[in-house]
Amino acid sequence: MGNGQVTSSVPSEFTGKHVTVAGLGVSGVPAATVLQGLGAHVTVVNDGDDERARAQAAQLEALGVTVRLGDGATLPEGTELIVTAPGWKPTKPLFTAAGQAGVPVWGDVELAWRLRGLDGRKAAPWLAVTGTNGKTTTVQMLASILKAAGLRTAAVGNIGVSLLDAVTGEEEYDVLAVELSSYQLHWAPSLRAHSAAVLNLAPDHLDWHGSMEAYAADKGRIYEGNQVACVYNVADRATEDLVRAADVEEGCRAVGFTLGTPGPSQLGVVEGLLVDRAFVEDRHKNAQELAEVADVNPPAPHNIANALAAAGLARAFGVPAAAVRDGLRAFTPDAHRIAHVADVDGVAYVDDSKATNTHATEASLAAYESIVWIAGGLAKGATFDELVAGAAKRLRGAVLIGADRALIREALARHAPEVPVVDLDRTDTGAMIQAVQEARRLARPGDTVLLAPACASMDMFTNYNQRGDAFAQAVRELGA
């Protein structure tokens, strides 16, 4: 579909309906375009009125869409439905007004769900993934496994490919691997996946959701109405609690994944093998080998957990064991996710710039035995005591950068006072070169210099990609 208008030969429930789209951007523009093509009267409201917003507005106005820039608070008169960008907080005045007027609010995921099977085409089932960390990697692994089984699929949702494009475009799919954020799930009341997984739960986006309980409840929506399997993390009791609370279809099963030996109805690890005791005959006695741990790239513990979750969803869809192995072997992780950059003088340099919170960094630190840790940036309200206490015995040294590095330095002083710390009092982008040089000085052969900042990057860099690129470039200059 892209930015083209979608029209349907089938009478639409949206024909003549007054729909307000809240927010431009990656979800708002496709939503407005699709709805206009289905015969709705579409008004877009947007808080911002910058150059990019004006360009997007001009594009939509050419299609007949009404756009109001700089006014995202007022409910347009006659609105019968709001379709919102996922990032808009539920507390915004627009939604308060909608509630008072009895106007339903959907997200782009809800809209995509309701548009499946447009023009009588087959509605592809959804295999859905959420969690605080690991969503993108797991969905990409899942898509790779499904493709290895010969299925027409795509990794879609919060991963960068619009779900609306996937369900209204010309290409037809057998099944979709869908990444969903807590924001998207909040606004998707009627979503009913074939099978779904919650990978983990840790405090995140609490300013948006208001509490950990509300955040967990929105994550748990992914299990509602599941048909075949609710996949959960045995090591994270909160994910199993969400399964227990879910209202699922008769016969839907709880399927756990674990880094240990799996029990019945679980996937796990036995002597270097990924094994399935959930989707086999007589699961109390039998297990099916799926792949070797070495087939997972990289074979860090949390990434093995991602692979098991992906395998669980694929097996729930009936994928054979050989396709799990082939799909995992074919999978290449995105840049800046535990990416091995180089070995210099017997020291490994690893870029995990994507570890922007403490939960992701905890998993990254657990993957290596002796670490010189490069950390810091914007803490986003996080605290670091638990993280540092858990990793203290693995730390050879630490190099701290960024605006909130003092928070990490203080946690190191409390919980790992013997670990040497270099505190770089500079926030220019060149600080990464000095950080890598200082890490090299602290490291010994056999160590890993790990960029796992536990913080956001925007104090020094455009995003985590630029931060990871700066680290990789600094490492390459070491070996030059």
TORMI-139811 format. One record per residue (C-alpha): residue in one letter; residue number from 1; x, y, z. Coordinates in pm, whole numbers. Example, Ala and Ser with C-alpha at 12.3 -4.5 7.8 and 13.67 -1.06 7.14 Angstrom:
2
A;1;1230;-450;780;
S;2;1367;-106;714;
This chain:
480
M;1;0;0;0;
G;2;272;244;106;
N;3;122;592;90;
G;4;-125;505;-183;
Q;5;-495;509;-116;
V;6;-671;179;-51;
T;7;-1015;130;-196;
S;8;-1242;-166;-145;
S;9;-1506;-310;-374;
V;10;-1687;-444;-67;
P;11;-1924;-211;122;
S;12;-1736;-88;427;
E;13;-1849;-34;786;
F;14;-1653;291;757;
T;15;-1844;432;459;
G;16;-1978;772;558;
K;17;-1843;741;914;
H;18;-1678;1043;1075;
V;19;-1341;922;1201;
T;20;-1079;1128;1380;
V;21;-718;1009;1349;
A;22;-506;1127;1642;
G;23;-147;1192;1539;
L;24;47;1191;1214;
G;25;360;982;1166;
V;26;425;617;1093;
S;27;80;500;1206;
G;28;-139;806;1157;
V;29;-71;868;789;
P;30;-144;506;682;
A;31;-455;495;904;
A;32;-595;815;757;
T;33;-514;701;404;
V;34;-680;362;447;
L;35;-991;504;614;
Q;36;-1036;769;347;
G;37;-1010;498;82;
L;38;-1282;299;260;
G;39;-1523;589;235;
A;40;-1486;747;580;
H;41;-1490;1122;646;
V;42;-1145;1158;803;
T;43;-1012;1440;1018;
V;44;-654;1421;1146;
V;45;-560;1614;1461;
N;46;-195;1661;1555;
D;47;-23;1839;1844;
G;48;275;1948;1636;
D;49;287;2198;1350;
D;50;641;2160;1220;
E;51;775;2125;866;
R;52;740;1745;862;
A;53;381;1762;990;
R;54;290;2020;725;
A;55;434;1799;450;
Q;56;234;1500;576;
A;57;-77;1717;603;
A;58;-41;1830;241;
Q;59;-11;1467;131;
L;60;-334;1374;313;
E;61;-526;1686;211;
A;62;-462;1594;-152;
L;63;-664;1279;-83;
G;64;-952;1474;70;
V;65;-855;1430;437;
T;66;-909;1725;674;
V;67;-600;1799;887;
R;68;-583;2019;1199;
L;69;-226;2092;1305;
G;70;-134;2228;1647;
D;71;-462;2116;1803;
G;72;-463;1760;1932;
A;73;-680;1830;2234;
T;74;-1022;1916;2090;
L;75;-1264;1645;1976;
P;76;-1391;1737;1625;
E;77;-1765;1778;1610;
G;78;-1951;1470;1487;
T;79;-1666;1226;1560;
E;80;-1796;866;1575;
L;81;-1458;689;1616;
I;82;-1103;785;1709;
V;83;-803;596;1570;
T;84;-496;698;1767;
A;85;-123;673;1726;
P;86;0;427;1992;
G;87;216;678;2178;
W;88;-68;914;2274;
K;89;-130;886;2649;
P;90;-475;770;2764;
T;91;-493;1080;2987;
K;92;-494;1327;2695;
P;93;-792;1565;2691;
L;94;-900;1431;2350;
F;95;-966;1088;2501;
T;96;-1137;1233;2808;
A;97;-1375;1414;2573;
A;98;-1425;1096;2371;
G;99;-1512;902;2686;
Q;100;-1767;1163;2788;
A;101;-1920;1154;2438;
G;102;-1924;772;2421;
V;103;-1683;769;2125;
P;104;-1469;450;2100;
V;105;-1091;479;2070;
W;106;-888;230;1865;
G;107;-518;208;1787;
D;108;-375;129;1444;
V;109;-341;-235;1555;
E;110;-713;-254;1633;
L;111;-791;-102;1294;
A;112;-562;-350;1119;
W;113;-720;-640;1308;
R;114;-1068;-536;1195;
L;115;-956;-490;834;
R;116;-820;-845;796;
G;117;-986;-1025;508;
L;118;-1072;-705;321;
D;119;-1237;-783;-17;
G;120;-1289;-1143;90;
R;121;-919;-1231;102;
K;122;-788;-1487;350;
A;123;-729;-1329;691;
A;124;-382;-1441;797;
P;125;-357;-1557;1162;
W;126;-134;-1354;1394;
L;127;145;-1496;1609;
A;128;202;-1210;1851;
V;129;495;-1116;2077;
T;130;533;-858;2352;
G;131;759;-806;2655;
T;132;982;-539;2801;
N;133;1288;-661;2609;
G;134;1362;-895;2320;
K;135;1044;-838;2115;
T;136;1205;-739;1786;
T;137;1465;-1017;1792;
T;138;1204;-1280;1879;
V;139;966;-1168;1605;
Q;140;1247;-1168;1349;
M;141;1352;-1518;1461;
L;142;990;-1629;1434;
A;143;955;-1491;1082;
S;144;1279;-1665;982;
I;145;1147;-1996;1117;
L;146;811;-1955;942;
K;147;987;-1877;614;
A;148;1205;-2185;657;
A;149;882;-2386;679;
G;150;778;-2248;339;
L;151;513;-2014;475;
R;152;438;-1670;333;
T;153;501;-1437;626;
A;154;641;-1103;739;
A;155;766;-949;1063;
V;156;525;-662;1126;
G;157;381;-429;1391;
N;158;604;-230;1623;
I;159;900;-357;1422;
G;160;879;-91;1151;
V;161;651;-254;890;
S;162;299;-114;924;
L;163;38;-373;1013;
L;164;-208;-175;803;
D;165;22;-222;504;
A;166;38;-594;574;
V;167;-339;-648;595;
T;168;-449;-411;316;
G;169;-161;-448;70;
E;170;-165;-667;-239;
E;171;58;-941;-95;
E;172;-124;-1223;83;
Y;173;27;-1406;381;
D;174;-24;-1745;545;
V;175;63;-1608;890;
L;176;205;-1286;1038;
A;177;476;-1252;1305;
V;178;355;-948;1499;
E;179;552;-736;1748;
L;180;323;-540;1981;
S;181;415;-274;2234;
S;182;223;-208;2554;
Y;183;98;115;2393;
Q;184;-43;-73;2096;
L;185;-205;-338;2314;
H;186;-374;-73;2528;
W;187;-568;47;2224;
A;188;-649;-299;2076;
P;189;-954;-431;2265;
S;190;-1071;-692;2013;
L;191;-735;-843;1909;
R;192;-746;-1224;1924;
A;193;-417;-1389;1824;
H;194;-370;-1749;1713;
S;195;-97;-1774;1978;
A;196;103;-1516;2171;
A;197;407;-1476;2396;
V;198;501;-1237;2676;
L;199;879;-1263;2699;
N;200;937;-1079;3028;
L;201;806;-797;3242;
A;202;1010;-521;3406;
P;203;920;-162;3494;
D;204;911;47;3174;
H;205;695;328;3032;
L;206;536;373;3375;
D;207;490;745;3309;
W;208;258;648;3022;
H;209;68;365;3190;
G;210;54;519;3536;
S;211;158;208;3732;
M;212;331;-128;3698;
E;213;-6;-298;3738;
A;214;-155;-104;3445;
Y;215;156;-174;3233;
A;216;134;-548;3305;
A;217;-239;-552;3234;
D;218;-185;-396;2892;
K;219;88;-651;2814;
G;220;-149;-927;2924;
R;221;-409;-823;2667;
I;222;-202;-1012;2410;
Y;223;-325;-1343;2558;
E;224;-697;-1257;2539;
G;225;-881;-1496;2310;
N;226;-571;-1697;2213;
Q;227;-665;-2009;2019;
V;228;-376;-2255;2053;
A;229;-97;-2146;2291;
C;230;-11;-1878;2547;
V;231;370;-1887;2560;
Y;232;523;-1757;2886;
N;233;863;-1730;3055;
V;234;908;-1989;3331;
A;235;1175;-1767;3494;
D;236;938;-1468;3507;
R;237;638;-1556;3721;
A;238;456;-1238;3620;
T;239;421;-1368;3262;
E;240;260;-1691;3386;
D;241;25;-1487;3606;
L;242;-92;-1304;3293;
V;243;-169;-1637;3126;
R;244;-373;-1748;3427;
A;245;-573;-1425;3417;
A;246;-646;-1443;3043;
D;247;-979;-1546;2893;
V;248;-875;-1782;2612;
E;249;-1052;-2014;2371;
E;250;-1137;-2364;2488;
G;251;-837;-2594;2445;
C;252;-575;-2317;2436;
R;253;-268;-2427;2635;
A;254;-12;-2257;2857;
V;255;335;-2332;2716;
G;256;646;-2230;2911;
F;257;1000;-2172;2793;
T;258;1301;-2215;3019;
L;259;1679;-2215;2998;
G;260;1671;-2528;3214;
T;261;1541;-2878;3149;
P;262;1181;-2846;3030;
G;263;889;-3013;3202;
P;264;578;-3129;3015;
S;265;422;-2846;2808;
Q;266;752;-2656;2805;
L;267;1044;-2585;2571;
G;268;1392;-2575;2718;
V;269;1757;-2668;2698;
V;270;1913;-3013;2752;
E;271;2286;-3075;2700;
G;272;2332;-2800;2443;
L;273;2006;-2872;2259;
L;274;1682;-2675;2231;
V;275;1406;-2926;2294;
D;276;1026;-2929;2280;
R;277;810;-3110;2535;
A;278;494;-2917;2448;
F;279;406;-3003;2089;
V;280;489;-3375;2087;
E;281;289;-3692;2140;
D;282;290;-3799;2506;
R;283;474;-3492;2632;
H;284;518;-3655;2973;
K;285;760;-3908;2823;
N;286;886;-3762;2495;
A;287;1087;-3462;2378;
Q;288;1168;-3336;2029;
E;289;1509;-3191;1945;
L;290;1463;-2857;1767;
A;291;1812;-2712;1728;
E;292;2150;-2678;1893;
V;293;2231;-2385;2120;
A;294;2509;-2309;1870;
D;295;2240;-2247;1604;
V;296;2129;-1936;1799;
N;297;2310;-1616;1698;
P;298;2445;-1497;1937;
P;299;2407;-1782;2194;
A;300;2377;-1548;2495;
P;301;2129;-1672;2759;
H;302;1859;-1412;2695;
N;303;1886;-1470;2320;
I;304;1839;-1845;2371;
A;305;1523;-1754;2563;
N;306;1411;-1545;2265;
A;307;1475;-1841;2035;
L;308;1272;-2074;2257;
A;309;980;-1830;2262;
A;310;991;-1800;1882;
A;311;1012;-2176;1851;
G;312;712;-2218;2083;
L;313;496;-1991;1868;
A;314;610;-2158;1548;
R;315;541;-2505;1687;
A;316;197;-2387;1800;
F;317;133;-2306;1434;
G;318;239;-2657;1332;
V;319;590;-2583;1203;
P;320;816;-2892;1187;
A;321;1127;-2918;1405;
A;322;1366;-2898;1107;
A;323;1228;-2554;1013;
V;324;1300;-2426;1365;
R;325;1664;-2526;1325;
D;326;1692;-2390;970;
G;327;1520;-2065;1061;
L;328;1745;-2002;1360;
R;329;2054;-2074;1154;
A;330;1939;-1829;886;
F;331;1861;-1551;1133;
T;332;2098;-1254;1158;
P;333;2036;-1016;1450;
D;334;1996;-643;1392;
A;335;2292;-417;1449;
H;336;2367;-303;1806;
R;337;2215;-611;1971;
I;338;2506;-800;2134;
A;339;2702;-754;1812;
H;340;3063;-875;1823;
V;341;3265;-592;1668;
A;342;3624;-722;1688;
D;343;3889;-890;1896;
V;344;4187;-668;1978;
D;345;4484;-807;2174;
G;346;4278;-1100;2302;
V;347;3989;-879;2420;
A;348;3642;-905;2264;
Y;349;3453;-582;2194;
V;350;3073;-617;2193;
D;351;2814;-354;2095;
D;352;2481;-380;2277;
S;353;2385;-15;2240;
K;354;2021;-130;2215;
A;355;2037;-212;2589;
T;356;1874;118;2685;
N;357;1723;4;3018;
T;358;1842;-194;3318;
H;359;1648;-509;3229;
A;360;1814;-539;2887;
T;361;2155;-457;3034;
E;362;2116;-721;3306;
A;363;2067;-983;3035;
S;364;2365;-851;2840;
L;365;2599;-853;3142;
A;366;2492;-1210;3224;
A;367;2627;-1329;2888;
Y;368;2998;-1275;2972;
E;369;3230;-1385;3250;
S;370;3473;-1092;3280;
I;371;3362;-750;3160;
V;372;3484;-397;3120;
W;373;3151;-221;3110;
I;374;3084;101;2917;
A;375;2761;252;3049;
G;376;2566;572;3097;
G;377;2343;822;2919;
L;378;1990;931;3008;
A;379;1858;720;3295;
K;380;1486;791;3233;
G;381;1421;765;3606;
A;382;1592;427;3644;
T;383;1793;315;3946;
F;384;2099;92;3916;
D;385;2161;-72;4253;
E;386;2002;-405;4168;
L;387;2173;-418;3829;
V;388;2519;-345;3969;
A;389;2480;-578;4267;
G;390;2389;-866;4037;
A;391;2678;-806;3797;
A;392;2952;-703;4044;
K;393;3143;-1031;4036;
R;394;3169;-1015;3655;
L;395;3309;-663;3634;
R;396;3679;-608;3564;
G;397;3616;-233;3537;
A;398;3367;30;3425;
V;399;3386;336;3203;
L;400;3099;580;3251;
I;401;2972;836;3000;
G;402;2669;1057;2960;
A;403;2448;1292;3156;
D;404;2334;1053;3431;
R;405;2656;855;3477;
A;406;2678;964;3844;
L;407;2381;739;3925;
I;408;2574;436;3800;
R;409;2897;552;3964;
E;410;2720;576;4301;
A;411;2568;229;4259;
L;412;2914;90;4178;
A;413;3057;255;4489;
R;414;2787;92;4702;
H;415;2785;-257;4552;
A;416;3119;-306;4373;
P;417;3367;-75;4549;
E;418;3667;-281;4436;
V;419;3587;-233;4065;
P;420;3797;44;3904;
V;421;3579;315;3751;
V;422;3669;577;3490;
D;423;3423;867;3493;
L;424;3442;1068;3169;
D;425;3330;1422;3236;
R;426;3240;1507;2877;
T;427;2925;1462;2671;
D;428;3049;1534;2320;
T;429;3028;1247;2074;
G;430;3407;1213;2081;
A;431;3374;1082;2435;
M;432;3313;733;2292;
I;433;3665;724;2146;
Q;434;3812;802;2487;
A;435;3576;552;2654;
V;436;3697;270;2431;
Q;437;4062;366;2490;
E;438;4007;367;2867;
A;439;3828;30;2846;
R;440;4123;-114;2655;
R;441;4355;2;2934;
L;442;4144;-177;3197;
A;443;4088;-500;3001;
R;444;4296;-818;3011;
P;445;4316;-1097;2749;
G;446;3998;-1304;2772;
D;447;3785;-1009;2887;
T;448;3491;-856;2702;
V;449;3456;-480;2662;
L;450;3078;-443;2657;
L;451;2883;-135;2553;
A;452;2553;-196;2736;
P;453;2460;153;2853;
A;454;2142;81;3056;
C;455;2041;432;2949;
A;456;1896;616;2652;
S;457;2136;784;2412;
M;458;1985;1123;2330;
D;459;2207;1325;2563;
M;460;2505;1258;2334;
F;461;2375;1085;2021;
T;462;2080;1098;1783;
N;463;1978;745;1884;
Y;464;2121;411;2002;
N;465;2224;328;1644;
Q;466;2457;627;1625;
R;467;2596;543;1970;
G;468;2669;185;1862;
D;469;2826;304;1536;
A;470;3054;540;1733;
F;471;3162;250;1955;
A;472;3232;23;1656;
Q;473;3432;295;1482;
A;474;3639;356;1796;
V;475;3710;-16;1824;
R;476;3818;-39;1462;
E;477;4060;248;1521;
L;478;4213;50;1810;
G;479;4296;-237;1579;
A;480;4422;-17;1295;
